[in-house]
Structures are given as C-alpha cells and as structure tokens.
Amino acid sequence: MERVQRLYSVEEVKRSARVRDIARRIDLDTLNFEFGSASVGDSEVDKLDGVATAMERMLDKNPAETFLIEGHTDAVGSDEANLALSDRRAEAVAEALTGAFGIPPENLTTQGYGEQYLKINTQNPERENRRVTIRRITPLVAPVASAN
C-alpha cells in the first residue's frame, strides 16, 4: 500500500489496478458463487453480516464512506461473458448489502473484472476465482468528512 498522492474519480479507481491497490481489499472467501451464477442465496447473504456490520460502523462515523465491490470469475468461458458475469456478481452483493442490511446504495459502487485478476492461476474451473472483493475507497475519492 502507498500513500494517496491525489484524489481520483470513482471511474479512475475502477480502471486502475495500481490506484485500487492503494486501498486494502477484503476477499469475501466465504461467499461462494456456483459456476456461471451471480446468485446470492439466503445462506450466502448471512455470510455478509460481518462485512455489513463493519460498513455500518464506518458509515456511522462518516456517512460519505465509499466502498467498491469488485466481481471476479474463473477463466472458463469468453472474456465478454466473464466480464458481464463478474459485473452481475458485484451488483448482487451490493443489492444484498442494501436489501438485507440497509447499507445505502449511494455508498456502494460496483465493477466486474471478469477473469482479469485470477486468485488461482488456472484456466480450469476454480471456485476461489469466483469471488467478490470489497475495498473502502473513501481516501482515494474524497476527503474524509470531519468528525463534527
């Protein structure tokens, strides 16, 4: 991780791995997507409780917090299909955080990266690559709100 040199737009953060890597990521390893699916079932929603609680605490301190939810796929399938699927996965997690836990949608932004950033470098089906990552990007995109 490196110090933030300047503020970025949300789109710049989404497009640049170097900029995103300034912010620590949380891989939601307990959340499992079936092959070709972006569905977050009821049993999977419960696994978001800890993340949602942490987000709520941060939002209580700073209602302007911004979180990037990144979707990923394994390397099976076309680049275009994987990119679309990863977008749907990120959106499904954002919808679950909003619907089940009341995280305001305006504090969430989503982006799919398809198979671009494999966790396990394989062209075979790999559950660990079918994942979602969350980053708190507030320091990258806006000054921290005063604690007043």
C-alpha positions in Angstrom: 0.0 0.0 0.0 1.1 3.5 -0.7 0.1 7.0 0.4 -2.7 8.7 -1.5 -1.0 11.4 -3.7 -4.2 13.0 -5.0 -7.9 12.4 -5.2 -9.3 10.2 -8.0 -12.7 9.9 -9.6 -14.5 6.7 -8.9 -14.0 5.7 -12.6 -10.3 6.2 -12.3 -10.2 3.9 -9.3 -12.3 1.3 -11.2 -10.0 1.4 -14.2 -6.6 1.4 -12.5 -5.3 -1.6 -10.6 -2.4 0.5 -9.3 -4.8 3.0 -7.8 -7.1 0.3 -6.4 -4.2 -1.4 -4.8 -3.6 1.7 -2.6 -6.8 0.6 -0.7 -6.7 -2.6 1.3 -9.1 -5.3 -0.1 -11.2 -7.8 1.7 -11.8 -11.0 -0.3 -15.2 -12.5 0.7 -13.8 -16.0 0.6 -16.8 -17.4 2.5 -19.2 -16.2 -0.2 -19.5 -18.9 -2.9 -20.8 -18.5 -6.4 -21.8 -21.5 -8.4 -20.3 -21.9 -11.9 -21.9 -19.4 -14.2 -24.1 -17.9 -11.5 -24.3 -14.4 -9.9 -27.0 -15.5 -7.4 -26.5 -14.7 -3.7 -28.8 -17.2 -1.9 -30.2 -16.7 1.6 -27.5 -18.8 3.2 -24.8 -16.7 1.4 -26.4 -13.4 2.5 -25.9 -14.4 6.1 -22.1 -14.6 5.4 -22.2 -10.8 4.7 -23.2 -10.0 8.2 -19.6 -9.2 9.5 -18.8 -7.0 6.5 -22.2 -5.2 6.7 -21.6 -4.6 10.5 -18.1 -3.1 9.7 -19.6 -0.9 7.0 -22.4 0.3 9.3 -19.8 1.3 11.9 -17.8 3.3 9.3 -20.9 4.9 8.0 -21.9 6.0 11.5 -18.6 7.8 11.8 -18.6 9.1 8.2 -21.8 9.0 6.1 -19.7 9.8 3.0 -17.8 6.5 3.0 -17.5 4.8 -0.4 -17.0 1.1 -0.9 -16.0 -0.6 -4.2 -17.4 -4.0 -4.7 -15.4 -6.0 -7.3 -16.7 -9.1 -9.0 -14.5 -11.8 -10.4 -14.8 -15.1 -12.3 -12.7 -18.1 -13.1 -11.1 -18.4 -16.6 -13.7 -20.7 -18.1 -15.8 -19.0 -20.9 -15.3 -16.0 -23.1 -13.8 -12.7 -21.8 -17.1 -10.9 -22.6 -19.3 -13.4 -20.8 -17.0 -13.4 -17.8 -16.9 -9.6 -17.7 -20.7 -9.5 -17.7 -21.0 -12.2 -15.1 -18.5 -10.5 -12.8 -20.5 -7.3 -13.1 -23.6 -9.2 -12.0 -21.8 -10.8 -9.1 -20.7 -7.4 -7.8 -24.2 -6.0 -8.2 -25.8 -8.9 -6.5 -23.6 -8.4 -3.4 -24.3 -4.7 -3.4 -28.1 -5.5 -3.6 -27.7 -8.0 -0.7 -25.9 -5.4 1.4 -28.6 -2.9 0.7 -31.6 -5.2 0.9 -30.7 -7.3 3.9 -28.5 -4.9 5.9 -29.7 -1.4 4.9 -26.3 -0.3 3.6 -27.2 2.8 1.5 -26.7 2.1 -2.3 -25.2 5.6 -2.7 -22.2 4.4 -0.6 -21.6 1.4 -2.9 -20.1 1.3 -6.3 -19.6 -1.9 -8.3 -17.2 -3.1 -11.0 -16.7 -6.5 -12.6 -13.2 -7.6 -13.7 -14.0 -11.0 -15.2 -11.1 -13.3 -15.2 -8.6 -10.5 -15.3 -7.3 -10.9 -11.7 -7.3 -14.7 -11.0 -6.6 -15.6 -7.4 -5.6 -19.1 -8.5 -3.8 -19.0 -11.9 -5.6 -21.8 -13.8 -7.7 -22.0 -16.9 -9.8 -24.7 -15.3 -13.0 -24.1 -13.2 -11.8 -22.8 -9.8 -14.3 -21.8 -7.1 -11.7 -19.5 -5.4 -11.6 -17.3 -8.5 -15.4 -16.9 -8.5 -15.4 -14.3 -5.8 -16.2 -10.7 -4.7 -13.7 -8.3 -3.1 -14.6 -5.1 -1.2 -12.4 -2.1 -0.8 -13.0 1.1 1.2 -12.0 3.7 -1.4 -13.1 6.9 0.5 -9.5 8.1 0.9 -9.0 7.8 -2.8 -12.1 9.6 -4.0 -13.0 12.2 -1.4 -11.6 13.9 1.7 -12.6 12.2 5.0 -15.6 14.1 6.4 -14.9 15.9 9.6 -15.9 14.1 12.8 -18.0 17.1 14.0 
